[in-house]
């Protein structure tokens, strides 16, 4: 007798079936659409920012001026600065595993601002940890269509996302590096030829991958440098000579409501912090701003 094999009929779920299943899955969950606008932070200490500039200008000292700040050094602790830091002076630099443990402690502590010195090295330590788990020394060795790179970015972003979600302040520090760029412009009519010119823009010295994370999560990016003999911070760069970001509207405005681009910060870390907060609160002014002249009134004699 011939053996008969019974085949099960394939069933195809209809759109109605999917809708019923989805409704059942959501039965015990409550979702609703927002009724109010998002309220941006109203204090500089509550935002995520990056301060970068030339080495030795005072970035670490400025970061230490933020409220209840704790500086995480991804190099050996420095002896020459009166700051609260991990690791302590002379101790071994942080690796990613130790830093992860410290982040959880920081979030549950009374510290209010995390200073990451530098974001360059922090990203490198994260990359080393992910590569070690994946059995390589660099993500390019895996030939996995960028999956290892994605793991590095995801882990880096997730860890600092915990700090962001905690409501505490986060300040990344970095050095500066010039990046060659080319600008192209075309005239007003179709017949006009296209012109281009090359220039250099200052950017954080971190890798392109870390730079992408900073672009995504930072509310502000400040360039700390010199204009003539003055220490200055640039929050908006009209000529694009340094990369900056001012992601929250209504801040860094002159007394007349025009935007502050670059402002003087004084000669000490305390002055620099006070002037930075004042400019954020629209209580400062651009170094080139001049109050409008008062109109002279004619006498009636």
Helices and strands as residue ranges (DSSP letters): H 15-25, G 44-46, E 48-53, H 59-63, E 69-73, E 85-86, H 96-107, E 113-117, H 119-133, G 139-141, H 147-165, E 169-186, E 194-204, H 208-217, E 220-227, E 230-234, E 245-246, E 262-264, H 269-280
